[in-house]
Amino acid sequence: MAGYATQFLERYKSGSPQEGFQYPQYDDSDWEKARARKKVDYVLVEQPSKMLVFEDIEPELAWDEGGVTADFGSIYVGYLYAEATGAAGEKIEILSGQELAEDGDVRWQLRCNCNYKEEWILSGGEDVLNQFDYKSFRYVRLNIPQGCTVKNICLKARHYPFELKAVPAYDDKELDAIWNLCVHSMKYGVQEVILDCMDREKGNYLGDGCYTALNHYVLTGDASMLKKLLDDSLRSSFINQGLMTCAACSFMQEIAEYPLMVYHMLLRYYEFSGDVDYLSGHYQELCNILDFYKENYALENGLLCHLDKWCVVEWPQNYRDGYAADIQEGKVCTDLHSVINAHYIGALKCMNKIAELTGHGKYCDEKPVMDAFFEVFYDREKKLFQDKADCDHISLVSNVFPFMYGIYPEAETEEKILELVEEKGFTTVMLFGAYPILEGLRRTGRKDVMYRYLKDEGAWKRMLKEGATTTFEGWGKDTKWNTSLFHLTLTYATLFMV
C-alpha cells in the first residue's frame, strides 16, 4: 500500500484474464451473478454533483539507455497511460513522483510518505497500461528492459468540472503568480469531493474543506462542492451529533473546531450568493450541533471544556507558537483553553446572523459567554488573549481567531493583535492560523496589510521559489514531516484577491 492505507500500489499484468473487464464486450459469462444485499449499513442519496472530466497531458520525454523520464509540467491527479511491446513476462518498473531528487532522478519516495514504485508485466503482445487507482504526480520514470518498446506516454488527469468565473481585483504581477498557482491547484485538485491532499490521506476533511469549498464556489460560481461537503458532513450526525472529521467515509475521527468553522463559511457563502434557502434548509441541523456542544462541554459560565474531541488549534504543531494547553490527540482535553472557545463564540455569533437571515428568533445571547471568555483569557495589561485559564502564556494562534470573529473587550485589542502579528510574523502560523489573519484584515478593511501578507516572502511566494506548480501542505517543502506537494487548503489565498 502507498503510505497511509488509502491506495494500493499495483503490479499490472497485461494479458491477465480480467483485463478489459470494464468494457461491455468483456465475456463475464463464468462470473458469479450479483445479488442484492438485504441488510446494508449505508443509505443511498441522489448525487448532487457532476461527473469528473478527464484531460490528456502530454509530457516532455528524456530517453536514455535504461528507459525514459517523463515530465508533465505540473503535478496532476490521475493515471499514467502508455503502450508497450516486449517478451511475455518482461517487467517495466514505474517510478512516479512529485519532484526530482538532487541527482535528477524521479523522487518516488514522496515527502508525504507515499512510495510510488510499481511494475508492469508485459504479455508478449501489444499492451496498454490501464491502472485502477489514481496518484498525484508530475514525473514518471520507466525503466525499460532491453528489447521492449514504449510509446504514446501521457497522463490522464482527472478533476471536477471547472470554469473560472472570478477575476482578481488588482494589477500586481506578484499576486498574479499566486492567483495562478491557487487557481490551477483548485482546477486540477478537486475530485468527486473536496480532498485535502490527493496522495497521502485523500480525505474529505470538514475543517480544511470549509476554506476550500468556499474558494471553489467563489472561483466558479458552482456551489455543488460546497453543499456536498456540508450535506455529507451533516449526515454523519447519526454517529455523533458533533459530526465526524471526514465525510462519507469510515474514518472515525472527531476534531472539535471543524463543525464550528461551518458557520463562518455559510455566512461568507451567503454574502457571495444570497442563497438564503440553503441556510433555511439546514437551520435546525445547525442549531443541533451547537446544542450538542453546549449540552456536552459547556461549563456554568458557558465556555467549553473537557472535550473528548481533538482540539487541533493549528497544524502542524510546530506552528502553534508554544500554545500552552494540553491538546494531545486521543485524550480528553481538560484544559480550559482559548482557541476552541473563540471558534465557539464565533459560531454563536454567526448562528445568530443566520437566524436573522432565515426569519428565526435569535439563537442565543452570546454576550455572557463572551464576557466569560474575556474574564478567563484576556490579559488587560497587555490587551491580548492568553492560551488557557490561569496561564500567562500568550501565543499568536490564541489571538488570530478573536481577530477574525471580532471578539474584543476594548477597541485597543485589535491594534495589539495586529502588532503581535507584525512582531511574530505572518508565517509563524500556517494552515489554520493564516486564514483568520487575512479574514480579519478583510473584515476590518485593511486591504493594504492583507495584500502585504499575501506577498510575504515566506508564504505563497516561498512555494513558488521552491518550484511549486500546485499549492503545498505548508509554506515550504520542509515545513512538515510529511508534506504533500499537492494540498488544497492553502488555495484560500484567492478568496482575498477577488
N, C-alpha and C positions, 0 to 999 in steps of 0.2 A: 504494500500500500504506500501511497505517497504522503508521508509526513503525518497527518492528523486523522487518518482513517476516514477521509472524505472522498477518496478516489482510489481506485485500483490501478496500478500500473499494468501494462498489457504486454503479453507475448503474442503478437498477432501471427497466426498461421494461415497463410494463403492456401487455398485448396482444401481447407477443412470442410467436413460435411455441412457445417452450419453457415458457411459463407453465403451471403446473399439472402439470408432468412427474411430480411425486411421487405423484400420485393414481392409483388403479387404472384409472379410466375414461379416462386420457390415451391418445390414439392414437399409439403409437410404432411403427406398422407399417413406416414408412420408415426406421427406425433400423437401423444395422448390429447384428447379433446378437452378444451377448457370447460369448467363447470362453475356456476355461480356459487359463491360462498355465502352461506345463510347467516352466519354470525360474524360481523365485522366491527372493528374498533375505530372506524372513521365515518365521517359524514361528507358526502359529496355536495359541492355547491357549484353553481354556474361560474365558469371562468370569466372574470370581468376585464381581462387584459387581452392584448393582441398576441398573435403568434410571433416567434422570433424571425428575424431576417438573416440571410447569410451572404457574405461577400467573399470573393476570391482575392486574396492578397498575394501579389507576385513578389518574389524575393530577388535580391542580388545574390549571385552564386559565386563561390570561390572554390574551384576544383583543385585537387591535388592527388597524389598517387594513392592515398588511402581513402579518398571519398570526397565529400563536398560539404561546405558550410554555407547555410542559407541565412540571410539577414532580411527580415521582413519589414525593417524600417521603424517599427514601433512594437511595443508589447500589445498583443491582442488576446482575445479569448476564443478558442476554437480547436481545430483539428489539423494535423498535418495530412496533406494529400500528396501522394507520389505513385508513380508506376515503375515497375521493375521487372527485369527478367534475369534468370540465373538458374543454376542447377538446383534440383529439388533438395531441400534441407539446408541450403546456404542461408546464413543469418546476417542480416543488416542490423547494425547497432544504431539506435536512435537516441541521441542526447539532445534534450531541449532545455533552453534556459532563457532567463530574462535579461542577462547581461553576459559580457565576455570576462573571462578571468584575466589576470595580469599578463599571462603568457599568450593571450589571444584566443585560447580555446573557449569553447562554449561552457559556461559555468552551469552545469546541470545539477549540481548540488546547491539549490537555491538558498538565499538568505532566510527565507521563510520556512526552511527545513523540509521542503519537498524535494525529493531526489528524482529527477525526470530522466531515468535511464531505462530504455525499453528495447525490445527485439522484434524484428520482422523476419519470419521464416518463409522462404520462398517455396513455390510449388513445382518449379520447373517449367511453368508456362508464362503467360503474360499476366502479371499480378498487379492488383491495385490495393493500396493501403486504405483501410476503412475502419479506423479505431472507434471505440464506443464512447469514451468519456472525453470531455474537453479539458484542456490545460490552458494556462496563462503563460505565454512565451513570446519571445521576439526572434531568438536564434535557434537553429537546429543544425546539429552535426550528424551526418550519415556516414558511418564507417562501412565501406562497401568492399566485400571480398573481390579478389581478382576474378575476372570473367563475368561479373554481374554488371548490368547497366541500370541506371536510374534516370528517369526523365519526368517532365511535367510536374515539378515540385511546386506546391503552393500551400498557403494557409487558408483554410476555410473558416473565416471569422464569423462568429455568431453574436447577435446582440438584439436588444429590444428595439423596435422601430423608433427612429429618432429624426425629428425635423426641427432644426434650430429656428426659433421664432423670436428670441430675445437679442438685443444688441447692447453693447457696452455704452455706458453714459459718460464717456471721457475720450480724450485723444491723447494717449500715452503709450508709447511703444513698450515700456517695461511692463505695464499692466496688460497690454495686448498679448505678450508671451504667456503670462499667467492665465489669462482668459482662454487662450487657445489650448493650453495644457489641460485645463479643467473641462472644457467642452469636449475635447477629444476623448478624455477619460470617461466622461459621462456617456457619450455616444456608444463607445465600444465596451463599457464595463457593465451596464445594466443588462441583466439576463431575464429569465422568466419572473424573477423577483429582484428586489434591491439586495445585492450582496455586499458585504463589507470588502472581502477580497475574493478573488476567483481561483485561488490556488490552495492556501493553507486551510482555511475554515469553510469557505463557501457558505457563509452564514447569513440568514435574513435577520440581522440584529435590529431590534426596535430602536435603540438609542442612536447608533450610527445612522440608521435608516431615516430617522426624523429629519436630519440635516440633508441627507442625500435625496430623499423623496421630494422634499420641498424644493431643492435645487433643480431636480429633474422637471418638476412642474413649471417652475419659473422659466427654464430654458426652452421648454417645448410647448407649454400650454396644455399638455396632456396630463390629467390628474389620475390616470388609471393606476400608475405605480404607487402613488401616494395613498390612494384609497385601498389598494390591495394590501399594502403594508399594515395599515391600521385595522382593516377588517379582519385580516388573518390573525393579527395580534389579539384583537378583542375576542376572537373565537377561542383563544387559549384560556379564557376565564373559567372554563369548566374544570381546569386543573387547579388554578389558583386565581382568585378574584383580583389579585395584584398583577396578573399577567405573567407570561413567560418571557425570557430574554429573546429567544429566537422563535419566529413564527413558522407555522406549517412544517414542523419537523419534530423529531423525537428527542431532541437535545434538552435535557431537564436542567435548566439554569435560570436563576432569578437574579436580576440586578435592580437595585432599589430605585435608582434615578430614572431608568428608562421609561416606565409608564408616565412619570411626571413630566417628561420632556415633550410628551404628545400635545399638551395643552398650548404651549407656545407655538408649536408647529401648526396647529389648526388655526390659531388666530392669524398667523402670518399668511397661511393659505387663504383664509377669508379676505384678508386685506388685498391680496392679489386678485382673487377670483370673484368675490361677492357671493360665494356659494353658501348661503345660509341654510339651504335644505340639507346639506351633508351634515352640518353641525346639529341641526334639529334631529336628524335620523339617529344620531348616536348620543343624544343628550343624556339619556338615562344611564347608558353604559359608562359614560364619562363620570357621572355622579357616583356610580357604583365603585369605581376604582378609588376615588378619594374617600368615600365612606369606608372602604376596606382599610386604607392606611390609617384613618382616624381611629377606627374601632380596634385595630390590632397593635398599633405602635405609638399612639399619642399619649403623652403624659397629661397630668392635670392642667398644665399650662398650655397644652395644645401642641407642643413640639414633639417631633418623632424621636423615638429612642428604642433600644432593644430590637433592632431589625434583624430578622432571620434571613433577609436577602442581602447579597453582597453589595456594599456601597463602593463603587469603583472610584468615585471622586474625579480622578484624572488617570489617563493611561498613555504610556506605561508609568509605573510607579515612580521612576526616577524623575518624572516631570511634575510631581506633587509638591515640590518646594518644601520638603520636610514636614508635610501635613502630619499633625501630632496625634490624630485619632487612630485607634487600633481598628483597621478596616480589613483585616485579613480575611480572604475568601474562605468560606467553609465554616465560619463560626459566627455566632450571634454577636452583633456589634453593640456592646453595652455602653460605649461612649456616647454621650450627648454631643453631637458634632454639627458643624455649621453647614457644610455643603448640601447634605440631604435636606436640611430644613430650609435652606434658600430655595432649592428646587420645589419643595412642598409649598412654601408661601407663594412662589411664582405661579405654581399650578393653581392654587386657590384664587389668586388674582385673575388669572386667565379664565378660569371657570366662571367667575362672576361676570366677566365680559361676554363669555359665550352664552350665559343665562340671559343677559340683557339682549343680546342679538337675536336670540331664539324666542323671545317673548315670555320667558320664565321669570319667576321671582329670583332675587339674589340667592346664590347657592349657600353662601355663608358670610359671616363677618370675619374677615381675615385679620382685622386690627388687633384683637387680643393675642393671636399667635405671633403677629409681627412685633408687638410690644414685648412679648416673652423672648423673641429672638434677639431683640436689642438688649434686653436685660441680661441675657446669658452670654452673648458672644461679642457685644460691642465694647471696644476699648474707648472710653470717652475722652481720654487724654490724647491718644494717637488718632482717634476718629477712623479706626479701621476695625475689621472683624477678626476675632481670634478663631482658632481651629476648633476648639472644643471647650466645654464647660470647665471652669477652674484651671485654665491653662492660658498662659500669656503669649504662646507662640502665634505669630501672625504670618500666614503664607499667602502667596499671591492667589492661589486657587480658592481660598476662603473668601476672597473679595470680588472675584470676577463675576460670580453669579448674582450677588446683590446688585452689582453694577448693571448687569444685563436686565434684571427684573425691576430695577428702580426701587430697591428696598433700603431706604436710608432713614436714620432718625433725625438727621440735620443736613442742610444743603452742603455744608463743607465736606461731607463724607465723599461725595462724588469726585471732588478735586483731589482728595487724599488718595483715593483708589487710583486715579489716573497717574498721580505722582509715583505710586507704588509700581504700576506697570512700567513706567519710564525707568525707575530705579532697577527693577529686577530684569526687565527686558521682555518683549513680547514673546519671544521664542523659548522662554523658560517654562511655558505651558505648551500643550500641543493639541491632541485630538479633541478633547472636550473643553479645554480651558481657553483656546484661542477664539472659538466661536462667540462666547459671551462677551469678550472684549470688543470684537468687531460689532456685535449686535448692540451693545451698549453705546458705542460710538455712533452707530447709525441712528439709534433711538434718540440720542441727545443732539443730533445734528452736527457732530464733529467729524465731518467727512474728510477734512484735510488730514487729521490724525489717522483716520481709518485707512485712507489710501497710503499713508506713510508706512503703516504696519503691514499692509498687503505687499508692499515693496521691500519689506525688511530683508536684508541680505541673508538672514538665517532661516527664512521661511520658504515660500514657494520658489524664490529665486535660487535658494540653495539646491532645491530639487533639480532645477534646470541646469545649474552649474555641474551637477553630478550626472548629467546626461538623461534626465527623466524624459520619457515620452508619454508617461502616464503618471498620475499622482501616486506618491509613495504613502506608506503607512507611517508617516513621520516626516520631520523636516529634512532628514537625510538618510542615507542607506544604513548608517550605523547608529541611528537613534533608538533602535530597539534590537533585542537579541534575535528576533525572528521577523524582520521587516519584510513585508510583501511590497514589491515594487509596482503593484497594480492594486490599489486600495482606494475606495471611493469616498471615504469620509471627508478628506481634505479638499474635495472638489467644491466645497461650500464657499470658496473664495468668490465664485461668480455671483453668489447671492448678493454680494456687497458691491458689485460692479454694474448691475443693470440700472 
